[in-house]
Amino acid sequence: MAHFKKPEEGSWTEHLKVDTEPVSYEDSTSPEHYELEREAIFKRTWLNVGRVEQLPRKGSYFTKELDAARTSVVVVRGTDGEVRAFHNVCRHRGNKLVWNDFPREETSGVCRQFTCKYHAWRYDLDGKLAFVQQEGEFFDLDKSEYGLKQVRAEVWEGFVFVNFDENAAPLREYLGELAKGIEGYPFHKLTQVHKYRAEIGSNWKLFIDAFAEFYHAPILHSGQYMPEQARKIQKYGYEALHYDIDGPHSMVSSWGGIAPPHDREMVKPIEAALRSGLFGPWDAPDIGMATEDLPPAVNPTRDPRWGMDSFVFFPNFMLLIWRPNWVLTYHYWPTSYNTHIFEGTCYFVPPKNAFERLQQELAAVSFKEYGLQDGNTLEATQTMLESGTVDRFPLNDQEVLLRHLHHSAQEYVREYQRRTAGAPAAS
């Protein structure tokens, strides 16, 4: 395992102008702070809720439960082909509008109108109130005033985002230079999807921390390697190729020595048989883009050892682009100060045969296993952070993006507090 070169100015942490002091994790253990994050972050930033492939035709829709923003949204492709989002609530008595057997479960489908299960009020795909049962029983009801409450929705490279802040900057401006440097990657060709979901007993930021550094990999995941490879990794440790930050967003670029491996002894028999594993299928499909022609933010150093880039678009959307031409996304949806829902989604070029399908499924289950290992450790971390036994923790240079994430989240909270400090109390 090579020791890759740090920036000439010194450490990555110093280069990116992030402080080096021990950090507090009080922002991950405080119910009061979490309530501030709900208001300051999850009601005021762009949240990725899906992909355009989930809306393949006019009338296609899906719902998304956003506990951190205290709402549910329905995202729909209108008759004009535009993607829109609405609060998932009927304007009559406040019933959830779109759901099936269980109100708290997400759903999807195709329809011409949305019909409330309670009193059959109906809404067009553009949110207009179209029908009121026994309309004459109401008093001066103007249907034009009772359409669905719209939520801002914009699309970047096929990823659908929503924002509850009407005054927020446009999505592309918010995502910044890192996203601009990814534009042009053929995400639309990766339509074979594998998803997994887990309820995690930790603060949402702690799981992002786990995937923003590789310092833990030689230890926590040692059982996933062949014994000799595990010893080598533990002996030499790990360092990434490149780190970068842009506003609240960040990225880390990593080596990729096992897709395909330089030495077959590095991998398990099933990985050798299927020519696949943690880093994805070894035989990269054609996506119409050579490695040297990738967008500038992907493998930004153009290092020949490159294997993947991991981008964090604040607050909770992680996008991983892999050298063997596949993509992985992670989402971390808070449900309380010490619980969240973790979602992992693998995107591949559709397989042409059963062997390619097995290659992709091995990659997907490998990541699921790694994610479960991380999640289990995080619950132990959360428990002891809440004990308050230790209140300051040293972070090393490979953990620079952890510092940046927590600093960014705290700054959003501080800015929200500054804005609302002089606001009049609600009547």
C-alpha positions in Angstrom: 0.0 0.0 0.0 1.6 3.2 -1.2 2.0 6.3 0.9 0.7 9.0 -1.4 2.1 12.5 -1.5 0.6 15.3 0.6 0.3 18.8 -0.7 3.5 20.8 -0.8 2.1 23.2 1.8 2.0 20.5 4.5 -0.9 18.5 5.7 -4.3 18.3 3.9 -5.9 19.9 6.9 -3.6 22.9 6.8 -3.8 23.1 3.0 -7.6 23.3 3.2 -7.5 25.8 6.0 -9.3 23.6 8.5 -8.3 23.9 12.2 -6.3 21.1 13.8 -7.6 21.3 17.4 -9.4 18.3 19.1 -13.1 18.4 18.3 -16.3 18.2 20.3 -19.1 15.9 19.2 -21.8 17.7 21.3 -23.5 18.5 18.0 -24.2 14.8 17.7 -25.5 14.1 21.2 -27.8 17.1 21.9 -31.6 16.9 21.2 -31.7 20.7 21.3 -29.0 21.1 18.7 -30.8 18.6 16.4 -33.9 20.6 16.6 -31.9 23.6 15.4 -30.4 21.5 12.6 -33.9 20.7 11.4 -34.7 24.4 11.0 -31.3 25.6 9.9 -30.3 22.8 7.6 -33.0 20.4 6.5 -35.6 23.1 5.8 -33.1 25.4 4.0 -30.8 23.3 1.8 -31.2 21.3 -1.3 -32.0 17.7 -0.5 -31.6 14.9 -3.1 -34.8 12.8 -3.1 -34.4 10.6 -6.2 -33.5 10.2 -9.9 -35.5 11.1 -13.0 -35.6 7.4 -14.0 -38.1 7.1 -11.1 -40.4 9.3 -13.2 -40.2 7.7 -16.7 -43.5 9.0 -18.1 -46.1 11.7 -17.5 -48.0 11.0 -14.3 -45.2 9.0 -12.8 -44.7 9.9 -9.1 -43.0 8.9 -5.9 -43.2 10.0 -2.3 -40.4 10.8 0.1 -40.6 10.9 3.9 -38.5 13.7 5.3 -38.7 13.5 9.0 -36.0 16.0 9.6 -38.1 18.6 7.7 -41.3 17.4 9.4 -43.0 16.6 6.1 -43.6 14.2 3.3 -43.4 15.2 -0.3 -44.7 13.8 -3.5 -42.6 14.2 -6.6 -44.4 13.9 -10.0 -43.8 14.4 -13.7 -46.5 16.6 -15.0 -48.4 16.5 -18.3 -45.9 19.0 -19.6 -43.0 16.7 -18.7 -41.8 19.0 -15.9 -40.7 17.5 -12.5 -42.6 19.1 -9.6 -42.8 18.5 -5.9 -45.6 19.1 -3.4 -46.2 18.7 0.3 -48.0 15.4 0.5 -51.1 16.9 2.3 -54.7 17.3 1.3 -56.0 20.9 1.6 -59.3 19.9 3.1 -58.6 18.2 6.5 -54.8 17.7 6.3 -54.9 14.0 5.5 -51.8 12.5 3.8 -52.7 12.6 0.2 -50.5 9.8 -1.4 -50.0 6.6 0.4 -51.0 2.9 0.2 -51.6 0.6 3.1 -49.3 2.2 5.6 -49.2 6.0 5.9 -45.5 6.2 6.9 -44.2 4.1 4.0 -43.0 5.6 0.8 -44.8 4.6 -2.4 -44.7 5.2 -6.2 -46.8 4.7 -9.3 -48.5 6.4 -12.2 -51.8 8.4 -12.1 -53.8 11.1 -13.9 -54.8 12.8 -10.7 -54.2 12.5 -6.9 -57.3 11.6 -4.9 -57.5 11.9 -1.2 -58.6 8.7 0.6 -60.6 10.6 3.2 -63.2 12.7 1.2 -62.1 12.2 -2.5 -60.8 15.7 -3.2 -58.8 15.4 -6.4 -55.7 17.3 -7.6 -54.2 17.6 -11.1 -50.6 16.7 -11.7 -49.7 20.4 -11.5 -51.2 20.6 -8.0 -54.5 22.4 -8.9 -57.6 21.4 -7.0 -59.7 19.7 -9.7 -62.7 18.2 -7.8 -64.5 18.7 -4.4 -67.0 16.2 -3.2 -70.3 17.9 -2.6 -68.8 21.2 -3.4 -72.1 23.0 -2.8 -71.9 22.2 0.9 -68.9 24.6 1.4 -69.1 28.3 2.0 -67.8 30.5 -0.9 -65.1 27.9 -1.7 -62.7 29.1 -4.4 -60.9 26.0 -5.7 -58.1 28.1 -7.2 -57.0 28.9 -3.6 -56.7 25.4 -2.4 -54.2 23.7 -4.7 -51.4 21.6 -3.3 -48.6 23.4 -1.5 -45.7 23.4 -3.9 -42.1 22.7 -2.9 -39.1 23.9 -5.0 -37.8 21.1 -7.2 -34.8 21.2 -9.5 -32.8 18.5 -11.4 -29.0 18.3 -11.7 -27.5 15.6 -13.9 -30.7 13.5 -13.5 -30.7 13.8 -9.7 -34.0 15.4 -8.3 -33.6 17.8 -5.4 -36.2 19.7 -3.3 -35.8 22.7 -1.1 -38.3 24.2 1.4 -36.7 27.6 1.4 -38.3 29.9 -1.3 -35.3 32.3 -1.0 -32.5 29.7 -1.4 -30.1 30.0 -4.3 -30.8 27.9 -7.4 -29.6 24.3 -7.1 -26.7 24.4 -9.5 -25.3 27.5 -7.8 -25.7 25.8 -4.4 -23.9 22.6 -5.5 -20.9 24.7 -6.5 -17.7 23.9 -8.4 -17.4 20.3 -7.4 -20.8 19.5 -9.0 -19.9 21.6 -12.0 -16.8 19.5 -12.4 -18.8 16.3 -12.5 -21.3 17.5 -15.2 -21.2 15.4 -18.3 -20.7 12.1 -16.5 -23.2 9.6 -18.2 -25.3 8.9 -15.1 -28.3 8.3 -17.5 -26.7 5.1 -18.7 -26.5 3.5 -15.3 -30.1 2.3 -14.9 -29.6 -1.1 -13.3 -30.3 -0.2 -9.6 -29.8 -2.1 -6.4 -31.0 -0.5 -3.1 -30.6 -1.2 0.6 -31.8 0.6 3.7 -31.1 0.4 7.4 -32.2 2.1 10.6 -29.1 3.3 12.4 -28.8 4.2 16.1 -26.5 7.1 15.6 -26.5 10.8 14.7 -26.6 11.3 10.9 -23.3 13.1 10.7 -21.4 10.2 12.3 -22.2 7.9 9.4 -21.0 10.5 6.9 -17.8 10.6 9.0 -17.4 6.9 8.6 -17.3 7.1 4.8 -15.3 10.3 4.6 -12.1 8.7 5.8 -10.4 5.4 5.1 -8.2 5.4 8.2 -10.6 2.7 9.7 -10.7 0.4 6.7 -7.6 -1.7 7.5 -8.9 -2.4 11.0 -12.7 -2.5 11.0 -12.9 -4.3 7.6 -9.9 -6.6 8.0 -12.1 -9.7 7.9 -13.1 -8.9 4.3 -9.6 -9.3 3.0 -7.5 -12.3 2.5 -5.2 -12.8 5.5 -2.0 -11.8 3.8 -3.6 -8.7 2.2 -5.1 -7.7 5.5 -1.6 -7.8 7.1 -0.1 -5.6 4.4 -2.9 -3.0 4.7 -2.6 -2.9 8.5 1.2 -2.6 8.2 1.3 0.3 5.8 -2.0 2.0 6.6 -3.9 4.1 4.1 -3.8 7.6 2.6 -6.0 9.1 -0.1 -4.9 10.6 -3.3 -6.6 14.0 -3.0 -9.0 16.0 -0.8 -11.0 19.1 -1.6 -13.7 21.3 -0.2 -16.0 23.9 -1.7 -18.3 25.7 0.6 -20.1 23.1 2.7 -19.3 20.4 0.1 -16.3 18.1 -0.1 -14.6 15.2 -1.9 -11.9 12.6 -1.4 -10.2 10.8 -4.3 -8.9 7.3 -3.6 -6.7 4.5 -5.1 -8.3 1.5 -6.7 -5.9 -1.4 -6.7 -8.4 -4.3 -6.7 -10.6 -3.7 -9.7 -9.0 -5.7 -11.2 -6.4 -6.7 -8.6 -2.7 -6.6 -9.3 -2.4 -10.0 -7.6 -5.2 -12.6 -7.6 -4.0 -13.7 -4.1 -5.4 -10.4 -2.8 -9.1 -11.5 -3.3 -11.4 -14.2 -2.2 -12.3 -17.2 -4.4 -15.8 -15.9 -5.1 -14.4 -12.6 -6.2 -11.9 -14.3 -8.5 -14.6 -16.5 -10.0 -17.0 -13.6 -10.7 -14.3 -11.0 -11.4 -16.0 -8.6 -9.1 -16.0 -7.4 -5.5 -15.9 -4.4 -3.3 -14.6 -2.0 -6.0 -17.2 -3.3 -8.5 -17.0 -5.6 -11.6 -13.5 -5.8 -12.9 -14.6 -5.6 -16.5 -15.8 -2.0 -16.9 -18.7 -1.6 -19.4 -18.5 0.9 -22.2 -20.2 4.2 -21.1 -18.9 6.2 -24.1 -16.2 7.9 -22.0 -12.6 6.9 -21.6 -10.9 7.3 -18.2 -8.8 10.1 -19.5 -11.9 12.0 -20.7 -13.7 12.0 -17.4 -15.1 15.4 -16.2 -12.4 17.4 -14.4 -13.6 16.9 -10.9 -13.5 13.1 -11.3 -10.0 11.8 -10.6 -8.9 15.5 -10.4 -5.2 14.6 -10.1 -5.4 12.2 -13.1 -3.5 9.7 -11.0 -3.1 6.3 -12.7 -3.7 4.6 -9.4 -7.2 6.2 -9.1 -10.1 3.9 -8.3 -13.0 6.1 -7.0 -14.1 9.6 -5.9 -16.5 10.2 -3.0 -18.3 13.6 -3.1 -20.4 14.9 -0.1 -23.0 17.4 -1.2 -24.2 19.0 2.0 -26.1 18.1 4.0 -26.6 14.3 3.4 -26.0 13.3 -0.2 -22.9 11.2 -0.9 -22.0 10.4 -4.5 -19.3 7.9 -5.3 -18.0 7.5 -8.9 -15.9 4.3 -9.5 -13.3 3.6 -12.1 -15.1 0.5 -13.4 -17.9 2.7 -14.6 -20.5 2.4 -11.9 -21.9 4.8 -9.2 -22.9 4.4 -5.6 -25.0 6.9 -3.6 -25.5 7.2 0.1 -28.2 9.2 1.9 -28.4 9.8 5.7 -31.9 10.9 6.7 -32.2 12.0 10.4 -35.1 10.8 12.5 -33.8 12.1 15.8 -30.6 13.4 17.4 -29.3 9.8 17.7 -31.1 7.9 15.0 -31.2 8.1 11.2 -32.2 6.1 8.1 -29.3 5.1 5.9 -29.9 4.4 2.2 -27.4 2.9 -0.2 -28.0 2.7 -4.0 -25.8 1.1 -6.6 -26.1 2.1 -10.2 -24.8 0.0 -13.0 -25.0 -0.3 -16.8 -27.8 -2.9 -17.4 -26.2 -6.4 -17.5 -26.2 -8.1 -20.9 -26.3 -11.6 -19.4 -26.6 -13.6 -16.1 -22.8 -13.5 -15.4 -22.8 -9.7 -15.5 -25.8 -9.6 -13.3 -24.0 -11.8 -10.7 -21.0 -9.5 -10.9 -23.1 -6.5 -10.1 -24.9 -8.3 -7.3 -21.6 -9.4 -5.7 -20.5 -5.7 -5.7 -23.9 -4.6 -4.2 -23.8 -7.2 -1.3 -20.2 -6.5 -0.6 -21.1 -2.9 0.0 -24.1 -3.9 2.1 -21.8 -5.9 4.3 -19.3 -3.1 4.7 -22.1 -0.7 5.5 -23.5 -3.0 8.2 -20.1 -3.2 9.8 -19.8 0.6 9.9 -23.3 1.0 11.2 -22.8 -1.4 14.0 -19.7 0.4 15.2 -21.5 3.8 15.0 -24.2 2.7 17.4 -21.4 1.9 19.9 -19.8 5.3 19.2 -23.1 7.1 19.8 -23.7 5.3 23.1 -20.3 6.4 24.5 -20.4 9.9 23.1 -23.7 10.4 25.0 -22.0 9.3 28.2 -20.1 12.5 28.2 -17.0 10.8 29.6 -14.8 12.5 27.1 -15.7 15.8 25.4 -12.7 16.4 23.1 -11.3 14.0 20.4 -8.1 14.3 18.3 -8.5 13.8 14.5 -5.7 13.0 12.1 -5.0 14.4 8.7 -7.1 11.7 6.9 -10.1 12.9 8.9 -10.0 16.4 7.5 -13.4 16.1 5.9 -15.0 15.1 9.3 -13.9 18.4 10.7 -15.2 20.2 7.7 -18.6 18.5 7.8 -19.2 19.3 11.5 -17.9 22.9 11.1 -20.3 23.4 8.1 -23.3 22.0 10.0 -22.5 24.2 13.0 -22.1 27.3 10.9 -25.6 26.7 9.3 -27.0 26.5 12.9 -25.1 29.7 14.0 -26.2 31.6 10.9 -29.8 30.5 11.5 -29.6 31.7 15.1 -28.1 35.0 14.0 -31.0 35.6 11.5 -33.7 34.6 14.0 -32.3 36.3 17.1 -34.1 39.6 16.4 -37.2 38.1 14.8 -40.5 38.8 16.4 -42.1 35.9 18.4 -44.8 34.0 16.6 -48.3 35.1 17.6 
